[in-house]
């Protein structure tokens, strides 16, 4: 399935400006996504990434996310933070520490972050939830979108399908990161992925 086309179909069907809770993994990945979606949604960027280690790296990425939103300066974009709790991630991936990057451990991590997003979206009455994760060419968009679809059914909040790397989305994120002088990390987040590089 072409998930980027599916997202375009959703956008074209809109007859109002929905509220979107958008999970973001980092500032650089959010650049392309926010520049694309801000014309159609009232967006709250949710920073929930308990996988990121060490703690100093987590806070560095969070500050860059906040700075980008401020400098991008769009009235339709807000920021929402979650407390850093690395144990949320660690407890879910027990036994998967040696998995290759992009394997079963990553799918568990995607589900952890997307489920928190769906849970908050339902509690706060958002129309949609989604994620910036599909910008990365290192992330499996099919796995991410299938998790999102399951959570849509479970939580009763519409999931915004995406494959933001399509149509030069990843290339654009690099260009925007340079424009805003954003810190671009050289690993996804967790200690296990970092050591497997």
ROVEXLUM-595490 format. One record per residue: residue in one letter; chain; x, y, z negated of N, C-alpha, C in turn. Coordinates in pm, 1 decimal, always signed. Each point is the difference from the previous one (the first is absolute). Example, Ala and Ser with C-alpha at 12.3 -4.5 7.8 and 13.67 -1.06 7.14 Angstrom:
REM residues 2
  r  c       nc1       nc2       nc3      cac1      cac2      cac3       cc1       cc2       cc3
  a  A   +1319.0    -569.0    -780.0     -89.0    +119.0      +0.0     +90.0    +120.0      +0.0
  s  A     -35.0    +105.0     +72.0     +82.0    +119.0      -6.0     -77.0    +109.0     -73.0
This chain:
REM residues 197
  r  c       nc1       nc2       nc3      cac1      cac2      cac3       cc1       cc2       cc3
  x  A     +83.9    -118.5      +0.0     -83.9    +118.5      +0.0     +88.6    +125.2      +0.0
  x  A     -41.0    +100.9     +73.8     +71.2    +128.2      -2.0     -62.4     +85.8    -110.5
  x  A     +67.0      +3.5    -115.2     -56.3     +68.2    -116.9      +0.2    +151.4     +15.7
  x  A     +89.8     +52.0     +80.7      +0.5    +144.6     +21.5    -120.8     +40.8     +84.2
  x  A     -37.0     -82.7     +97.9    -121.5     +26.5     +78.3    -123.7     -11.0     -87.7
  x  A      +1.3     -96.8     -92.1    -113.6     -16.4     -91.1     -15.6    +123.3     -88.2
  x  A    +111.7     +54.8     -46.6      -6.5    +123.2     -78.4     -55.5    +114.4     +84.3
  x  A     +42.7      +7.7    +123.8     -49.0    +106.8     +88.2    -150.6     -10.9     +20.0
  x  A     -48.9    -121.7     +11.6    -145.1     -21.0     +12.9     -73.3     +49.7    -123.8
  x  A     +56.9     -27.6    -118.6     -60.1     +48.4    -124.7      -3.5    +151.7      -0.4
  x  A    +110.5     +62.3     +35.4      +7.9    +146.8      +1.7    -102.1     +58.7     +96.6
  x  A      -9.4     -58.9    +118.5     -93.1     +51.4    +101.7    -145.7     -17.2     -39.1
  x  A     -26.8     -93.2     -90.3    -138.8     -23.3     -43.5     -41.9     +91.2    -115.7
  x  A     +94.9     +74.7     -58.2     -31.0     +82.3    -116.5     -91.3    +116.4     +37.8
  x  A    -101.2     +23.3     -86.0     -85.7    +117.5     +20.3      +3.4     +91.6    -122.2
  x  A     +99.8     -20.4     -86.5     +25.6     +85.8    -115.3    +146.7     -18.8     -37.3
  x  A     +49.6     +80.1     -95.7    +139.9     -11.4     -43.4      +3.6     -88.4    -124.8
  x  A     +37.8    -127.3     +15.1      -0.9     -91.1    -115.1    +116.9     +26.4     -95.2
  x  A     -14.9     -49.9    -121.3    +107.4      +3.6     -98.5     +81.2    -129.1     +13.6
  x  A    +130.1     +16.1     +19.1     +90.3    -112.9     +18.9    +102.6      -3.5    -112.9
  x  A      +8.5    -113.3     -68.1    +107.5     -22.3     -96.6    +109.4     -76.0     +74.4
  x  A    +111.9     +67.2     +21.0    +106.9     -53.8     +82.2    +119.8     -37.5     -85.6
  x  A     +24.8    -129.3     -13.1    +120.8     -44.0     -69.1    +120.3     +40.5     +84.3
  x  A     +99.8     +60.7     -65.4    +123.0     +34.3     +70.1    +119.5     -61.5     -70.2
  x  A     +86.3     -60.9     +79.5    +120.0     -62.2     -53.5    +111.9    +101.3     -19.6
  x  A      -1.2    +107.3     +79.9    +105.9    +101.0     -11.0     -34.1    +119.8     +88.4
  x  A     +71.3    +109.3     -22.0     -21.7    +120.4     +79.2     +23.0     -19.7    +149.0
  x  A    +114.9     -58.2     +40.9     +25.2     -16.3    +143.4    -109.9     -77.0     +73.9
  x  A     -47.1    -108.9     -59.5    -105.7     -77.8     +66.0    -132.3     +75.6      +5.6
  x  A     -21.3     +90.2     -94.9    -127.1     +74.2      -2.5      -6.4    +110.5    +104.2
  x  A    +114.0     +42.5     +53.4      +1.3    +116.7     +88.7     -89.2     -18.0    +121.9
  x  A     +26.4    -104.7     +75.6     -78.5     -28.4    +120.4    -146.8     -20.7     -33.2
  x  A     -24.2     -75.0    -105.8    -136.7     -37.8     -37.2     -81.7    +123.5     -37.7
  x  A     +56.1     +84.1     -84.8     -73.4    +119.3     -43.5     -21.0     +97.6    +115.3
  x  A     +99.7     +14.3     +85.3     -16.4     +91.4    +113.1    -108.6     -50.1     +95.7
  x  A     -16.9    -129.5      +6.2    -103.4     -58.2     +86.4    -139.7      +5.2     -62.6
  x  A     -10.1     -30.9    -129.7    -131.7     -18.9     -62.2     -61.6    +124.8     -63.1
  x  A     +80.2    +101.6     -26.7     -51.1    +117.9     -71.7    -108.8     +75.3     +76.7
  x  A      -6.7     -21.1    +129.1    -105.4     +65.5     +79.6    -136.2     -67.3     -17.4
  x  A      -2.4    -120.5     -55.1    -123.7     -78.7      -4.8     -47.8     -35.1    -140.5
  x  A     +92.6      +0.0     -98.3     -32.5     -46.3    -135.1     +43.3    +102.8    -104.1
  x  A     -69.6      -0.9    -113.6     +53.1     +63.2    -120.5     +81.9    -108.3     -69.3
  x  A    +129.6     +19.9      -6.0     +92.5    -105.9     -40.2     +55.8     +24.6    -139.3
  x  A      -3.7    -103.5     -81.1     +75.1      -0.6    -125.2    +108.3    -105.8     +14.9
  x  A    +124.6     +44.6      -8.9    +113.8     -90.5     +10.1     +22.2     -63.1    -136.5
  x  A      -7.2    -131.8      -5.2     +20.5     -75.1    -124.5    +141.2     -55.1      -2.0
  x  A     +76.0     +39.7     -99.8    +136.3     -50.0     -13.2      +0.6    -109.6    -106.3
  x  A     -15.4    -123.4     +47.4      +3.5    -116.5     -88.7     +98.6    -100.1     +58.8
  x  A    +120.7      -5.0     -55.4    +106.9     -83.4     +54.4     +84.7     -60.2    -112.0
  x  A     -58.0     -91.8     -77.2     +73.8     -59.0    -112.3    +113.4     -91.4     +43.9
  x  A      +7.9     -29.0    +129.1    +106.8     -83.9     +54.7    +133.6     +73.3      +5.9
  x  A      -1.3    +131.5      +1.9    +122.8     +75.4     +23.9     +92.7      -5.9    -120.8
  x  A    +122.8     -36.3     +26.7    +103.5      -8.6    -102.7    +129.0     +59.9     +56.0
  x  A     +81.8     +59.0     -86.9     -21.2     +26.8    -142.1     -96.5    +117.1     -21.7
  x  A     -27.2     +29.4    -125.3     -95.1    +105.3     -35.0     +39.0    +134.6     +61.5
  x  A    +128.9     +29.3      +3.8     +47.9    +127.5     +55.8     -36.1     +11.6    +147.7
  x  A      +6.3    -112.4     +71.2     -37.8      -2.6    +141.1    -149.4     +26.0     +16.0
  x  A     -78.6     -61.0     -88.3    -145.0     +20.8      +1.4     -32.1    +148.7     -11.8
  x  A     +59.1     +66.1     -99.3     -30.3    +141.1     -23.0     +52.2     +88.6    +112.0
  x  A    +111.7     -35.7     +57.7     +54.0     +77.0    +112.6     -96.7      -4.5    +117.9
  x  A     -50.6    -120.1     +29.9     -94.5     -14.7    +111.3    -131.8     +72.5     -30.1
  x  A     -43.6      -8.2    -124.2    -124.8     +67.9     -36.4     +12.8    +151.0     +17.6
  x  A    +110.1     +57.0     -45.6     +20.7    +144.3     +12.6      +5.6     +42.3    +146.1
  x  A     +58.8     -82.2     +84.3      +3.1     +30.4    +142.7    -140.7      -5.1     +60.4
  x  A     -81.5     -94.3     -46.6    -138.5      -7.2     +47.1     -76.0    +127.0     -37.3
  x  A     +13.4     +41.3    -125.1     -66.9    +121.0     -47.7     +49.4    +122.5     +77.6
  x  A    +131.4      +8.8     +19.1     +56.9    +114.8     +72.1     -51.7      +5.8    +143.2
  x  A      -5.9    -116.5     +67.2     -50.4      +1.7    +137.5    -143.5     +50.4      +5.7
  x  A     -85.2     -47.8     -89.7    -140.3     +43.2      +0.4      -9.0    +150.8     -20.1
  x  A     +78.8     +51.9     -92.1      -1.1    +145.9     -24.3     +46.1     +76.5    +123.0
  x  A    +107.9     -45.4     +61.2     +54.5     +72.0    +114.4     -84.6     -18.4    +125.9
  x  A     -64.0    -114.9     +13.0     -90.5     -23.4    +112.9    -120.3     +93.0     -10.4
  x  A     -40.8     +27.9    -124.4     -96.0    +106.8     -31.3    -129.9      -9.9     +80.3
  x  A     -70.1    -110.8     -19.1    -128.4     -18.8     +66.2    -108.2     -10.2    -107.2
  x  A    -103.7     +81.0     +12.9    -104.4      +6.0    -103.2     -76.1    -130.8     -15.7
  x  A     +13.7     -89.8     +94.5     -73.0    -127.3      -4.9     +80.9    -113.3     -62.1
  x  A    +115.9     +32.8     -59.5     +86.5    -102.4     -58.2     +29.7     +31.7    -146.1
  x  A     -25.4     -98.7     -87.1     +30.6     +10.6    -143.4     +90.0    -116.6     -39.3
  x  A     +50.2      +6.1    -121.7     +90.1    -104.7     -50.6     -56.3     -60.0    -128.7
  x  A     +10.8    -132.6     -13.3     -38.8     -69.1    -122.8    +113.1     -94.7     -39.6
  x  A     +37.7      +6.4    -123.8    +111.0     -80.2     -50.3     -52.3    -118.0     -82.2
  x  A     +78.3    -104.3      -5.4     -23.5    -111.8     -91.7    +124.9     -15.7     -85.2
  x  A     -16.5     -43.9    -122.9    +116.1     -23.3     -85.6     +88.9    -107.4     +60.2
  x  A    +129.0     +13.4     -21.0     +96.5     -99.0     +46.1      +1.0    -117.2     -97.8
  x  A     -32.6    -118.6     +51.3      +3.0    -120.3     -81.6     +54.8    -113.4     +85.1
  x  A    +133.3     -12.4      -0.1     +66.3    -100.6     +81.2     -44.4    -141.9     -35.1
  x  A     -48.8     -19.4    -123.8     -44.4    -132.7     -42.3    -122.4     -45.3     +79.6
  x  A     -82.3     +95.5     +47.6    -113.3     -35.3     +86.5     +48.5     -80.6    +120.2
  x  A    +107.6     +47.2     +58.1     +58.1     -67.2    +116.2     +74.3    -127.3     -40.1
  x  A     +86.9     +11.1     -99.1     +85.0    -112.7     -39.9     -81.6    -123.7     -36.9
  x  A    -110.6     +20.9     -70.8     -81.0    -114.3     -44.5     -68.7     -70.1    +117.3
  x  A     -25.4     +73.0    +108.3     -67.9     -59.1    +115.7     +93.3     -81.3     +89.1
  x  A    +128.6     +31.8      -3.8     +91.0     -64.0     +95.7     +91.6    -105.8     -63.3
  x  A     -35.7     -41.9    -119.9     +77.9    -106.3     -64.3      +1.8    -123.2     +91.4
  x  A    +118.0     -52.0     +24.4     +15.7    -116.1     +88.0     +23.3     +37.2    +145.9
  x  A     -17.8    +127.1     +33.8     +16.5     +45.1    +138.7    +124.2     +87.9     +18.3
  x  A     +80.8      +5.0    -103.4    +115.6     +89.9      +1.5     +95.3     -27.5    +116.8
  x  A     +12.3    -125.7     +40.5     +95.1     -36.0    +105.6     -61.3      +2.1    +140.2
  x  A    -126.8     +36.7      +9.0     -64.8      +8.9    +132.0     +72.0    +102.2     +87.0
  x  A      +0.1     -25.5    +128.4     +59.6     +96.6     +92.6     -84.0    +127.4      +2.9
  x  A     +63.5    +110.6     +34.6     -72.8    +125.5     +14.8    -102.3     -16.4    +112.1
  x  A    -122.9     +40.8     -26.4    -107.6     -16.3     +97.1     -80.6    -127.8     -20.3
  x  A     +38.8     -84.3     -96.2     -67.6    -127.1     -23.2    -108.9      +7.9    -105.4
  x  A     -16.9    -109.8     -72.3    -111.5     -13.3     -95.1      +4.0    +103.2    -111.9
  x  A    +118.4     +35.7     -46.7     +10.5     +99.8    -106.9     -57.8    +134.3     +45.9
  x  A     +28.9     +35.4    +123.4     -48.7    +127.5     +53.0    -152.8      +0.6     +12.1
  x  A     -57.5    -110.9     +41.1    -145.9      -8.3      +9.6     -64.8     +19.4    -136.6
  x  A     +60.7     -57.3    -104.2     -50.8     +17.4    -136.3      +9.2    +147.8     -40.2
  x  A    +109.5     +63.2     +35.3     +19.9    +141.7     -31.7    -100.4     +88.3     +74.6
  x  A     -24.2     -29.1    +127.6    -100.6     +75.4     +75.6    -136.0     -10.0     -68.9
  x  A     -35.5    -122.5     -39.3    -130.9     -21.2     -62.6      -9.7     +74.8    -132.7
  x  A    +105.5      -2.9     -79.2      +1.1     +71.1    -127.7     -31.1    +147.9     +20.6
  x  A     +68.2     +62.0     +93.5     -16.4    +144.3     +21.1    -132.8     +34.2     +67.1
  x  A     -40.6     -82.1     +95.9    -128.3     +26.0     +65.0    -118.4     -25.8     -92.6
  x  A     +13.4    -100.1     -86.1    -110.2     -28.6     -91.8     -19.4    +113.8     -99.7
  x  A    +108.5     +55.0     -50.9     -10.4    +115.3     -89.8     -66.7    +116.9     +72.5
  x  A     +34.3     +18.8    +125.7     -58.8    +107.5     +79.9    -150.7     -21.9     +17.2
  x  A     -40.1    -121.4     +33.1    -142.4     -31.2     +17.1     -76.3     +17.7    -131.3
  x  A     +61.8     -43.0    -108.6     -62.0     +10.2    -133.0     -26.0    +146.9     -37.3
  x  A     +99.4     +84.9     +22.2     -15.5    +142.2     -30.7     -98.9     +65.2     +96.9
  x  A      +7.0     -39.6    +126.3     -92.9     +55.3     +99.6    -144.8     -28.7     -38.6
  x  A     -25.5    -120.4     -46.7    -136.1     -35.0     -42.9     -40.0     +79.7    -123.3
  x  A     +88.4      +6.9     -98.4     -30.4     +69.3    -125.3     -26.7    +149.1     +21.9
  x  A     +69.7     +59.1     +95.7     -11.7    +144.9     +22.6     -84.5     +34.8    +122.4
  x  A     -69.2     -98.7     +53.7     -97.6     +22.3    +106.5     +60.5     +54.8    +129.3
  x  A    +113.6     -54.9     +40.6     +56.6     +33.9    +130.1     -75.9     -75.9    +108.1
  x  A      -0.6     +55.2    +121.0     -66.3     -65.6    +112.8     +89.1    -107.9     +62.6
  x  A    +131.4     +25.9      -0.4     +96.5     -91.6     +60.7    +123.5     -11.1     -88.7
  x  A     +73.2    -110.4     +18.2    +134.9     -10.7     -54.6     +90.0     -54.0    +111.0
  x  A    +128.5     +30.0     -10.6     +94.9     -46.1    +101.1    +141.9     +12.2     -52.6
  x  A     +97.4     -20.4     +87.7    +139.8      +4.5     -40.9     +89.4     +49.5    +112.7
  x  A    +113.2     +57.8     -38.7    +101.6     +43.3     +96.9     +95.0    -113.6     +37.2
  x  A     -11.2    -114.0     -64.9     +97.2    -107.7     +17.0     +19.7     -44.6    +144.9
  x  A    -102.0     +15.3     +83.2     +10.9     -51.7    +137.3     +83.6     +89.0     +91.7
  x  A     +54.0    +111.3     -51.3     +91.7     +82.0     +80.5    +129.9     -74.2     +26.1
  x  A     +44.3     -75.8     -97.3    +132.2     -62.7      +7.6      +2.9    -116.1     +99.3
  x  A    +101.7      -4.0     +86.2     +14.4    -114.6     +89.6     +41.2    -127.0     -75.2
  x  A     +35.8     +15.2    -127.9     +39.8    -115.0     -82.7    -117.7     -61.7     -75.1
  x  A    -118.6     +60.5     +13.4    -117.8     -49.3     -70.9     -96.2     -65.8     +98.7
  x  A     -56.7    -113.6     -41.2     -90.5     -75.5     +85.4    -141.1     +58.9      -9.6
  x  A     -39.4     +71.9    +102.8    -129.4     +68.8      -1.2    -117.6     -96.3      -6.4
  x  A     +16.2    -117.5     +59.3    -108.7     -98.0      -4.7     -24.7     -45.8    -143.3
  x  A    +107.5     -29.8     -72.9     -13.3     -41.1    -140.4     -64.9    +111.4     -81.5
  x  A     +46.3    +122.0     +17.6     -52.0    +114.4     -76.3    -147.8     +22.0     +29.3
  x  A     -38.2      -2.4    +127.4    -139.5     +25.1     +36.6     -93.3    -112.8     -42.6
  x  A     +47.8    -122.6      +0.2     -82.8    -111.4     -47.8     -25.0     +12.6    -150.3
  x  A    +101.0     +43.2     -74.6     -18.8     +24.6    -143.4    -101.8    +112.3     -19.3
  x  A     +15.2    +108.0     +75.5     -94.3    +110.8      -9.5    -142.9     -41.4     +28.8
  x  A     -18.5     -84.4    +101.0    -134.4     -47.2     +36.4     -61.9     -82.6    -112.3
  x  A     +79.7     -85.3     -61.9     -50.4     -81.2    -112.3     -39.9     +89.3    -118.1
  x  A     +81.0    +100.2     -27.5     -29.1     +90.2    -111.7    -120.6     +87.4     +28.4
  x  A     -22.4     +34.4    +125.9    -120.6     +74.4     +38.0    -124.6     -77.5     -40.8
  x  A      +1.1    -128.8     +29.6    -112.8     -86.3     -36.8     -12.7     -12.6    -151.3
  x  A    +112.3     -15.8     -67.4      -1.5     -20.1    -145.0     -43.8    +124.1     -76.6
  x  A     +45.4    +117.3     +44.7     -26.8    +122.9     -75.2    -112.4     +85.2     +57.7
  x  A     -42.6     -30.6    +120.4    -110.6     +76.1     +57.8     +37.3    +142.1     +40.3
  x  A    +126.8     +21.1     +33.4     +46.7    +129.3     +51.9     +61.6     -26.3    +136.4
  x  A     -31.9     +82.2     +98.3     +50.2     -22.4    +135.2    +152.6     +13.3      +5.3
  x  A     +61.2     -90.8     +73.5    +144.5      +1.5     +18.8     +31.4     +64.0    +134.8
  x  A     +97.1     +90.4      +0.5     +42.4     +64.6    +123.9    +112.1     -83.7     +62.4
  x  A     -35.9     -77.0    +101.7     +98.9     -80.8     +71.8    +103.9     +91.4     +63.5
  x  A    +121.8     -51.4     +16.8    +102.8     +83.2     +61.4    +118.7     -84.5     +45.5
  x  A     +73.1     +57.4     +92.5    +134.3     -46.2     +33.9     +73.5    +125.7     +43.2
  x  A     +36.2     +81.3     -98.3     +49.9    +134.1     +25.4    +132.8      +4.0     +74.8
  x  A     +69.3    -114.2      +9.5    +124.9      -1.1     +76.3     -26.4     +10.2    +150.0
  x  A    -120.6     -35.7     +43.0     -36.4      +5.8    +141.7      +1.0    +145.3     +49.0
  x  A      +7.9     +16.3    +129.9      +0.0    +132.7     +64.1    +108.9     +89.7     -57.5
  x  A    +118.5     -59.7     -19.8    +117.3     +72.3     -50.7     -18.9     +56.6    -140.1
  x  A     -87.0     -63.5     -79.2     -24.9     +48.5    -135.7    +122.9      -5.0     -89.0
  x  A     +76.3    -108.4     +11.4    +121.8     -10.2     -81.6    +102.4    +104.0     +44.9
  x  A     +16.2     +14.0    +130.4     +92.8    +100.4     +54.5     -38.7    +139.6     -48.1
  x  A    -128.5     +27.1      +1.1     -49.0    +131.2     -46.4     +29.8     +19.5    -148.3
  x  A      -9.2    -107.7     -79.4     +29.1     +12.4    -143.2    +146.2     +37.5     -22.9
  x  A     +88.4     -50.3     +83.5    +142.0     +36.0     -10.5     +19.4    +147.5     +34.6
  x  A     -66.5     +44.0    +105.6      +9.3    +141.7     +41.3     -53.0     +93.0    -108.8
  x  A    -115.0     -34.8     -57.4     -59.3     +83.9    -104.6     +84.0      -3.5    -127.8
  x  A     +58.2    -115.3     -29.4     +87.6     -10.1    -117.3    +119.5     +94.0     +14.0
  x  A     +54.1      +7.9    +120.0    +111.6     +92.0     +25.5     -46.7    +144.8     -11.7
  x  A    -115.6     +28.7     +56.3     -54.1    +136.9      -4.7     -16.6     +47.5    -143.9
  x  A     -50.4     -88.8     -87.3     -25.1     +36.2    -139.9    +116.9     -37.4     -91.8
  x  A    +107.8     -49.0     +59.5    +120.2     -36.3     -75.2     -31.5     -97.4    -113.7
  x  A     -76.8    -104.7     +32.9     -41.2     -97.8     -99.9    +106.5    -106.9     -21.0
  x  A     +11.4     -42.8    -121.7     +86.5    -113.7     -34.2     -60.0    -126.2     +60.7
  x  A     +80.0     -71.7     +77.9     -43.4    -127.2     +60.4     +79.8    -112.8     -63.0
  x  A     -68.1     -84.4     -73.8     +64.7    -111.3     -69.0     +44.1    -106.6     +99.9
  x  A     +95.6     -83.9     -40.9     +50.3    -103.4     +90.2     -47.1    -140.4     -39.0
  x  A    -101.1      -8.5     -86.8     -62.3    -128.6     -33.1    -143.8     +26.2     -41.0
  x  A     -83.3    -101.9     +11.1    -143.0     +17.7     -23.7     -28.5     +44.4    -142.4
  x  A     +53.7     -73.2     -97.9     -30.2     +40.3    -136.7     +48.2     -93.0    -108.2
  x  A     -27.4    -128.1     +14.4     +30.4     -88.6    -112.1    +146.3     -46.1      +2.1
  x  A     +45.2     -39.7    -115.8    +138.3     -47.3     -16.2     +29.4    -120.6     +87.8
  x  A     -98.5     -88.1     +16.1     +21.3    -123.6     +74.4     +19.3     +28.7    +150.0
  x  A     -78.7     +92.4     +52.5     +16.1     +37.8    +139.2    +129.7     +73.2     +24.2
  x  A     +39.6     +80.2     -96.6    +123.9     +76.6     +14.7    +121.4     -91.9      +6.6
  x  A      -0.3    -101.2     -82.9    +115.7     -90.6      -5.4      +1.9     -97.9    +117.9
  x  A    -113.8     -11.7     +72.0      -2.7     -93.3    +113.1     +39.6     +68.5    +130.9
  x  A     +22.9    +131.4      -5.6     +36.0     +72.6    +122.1    +142.5     -31.5     +44.3
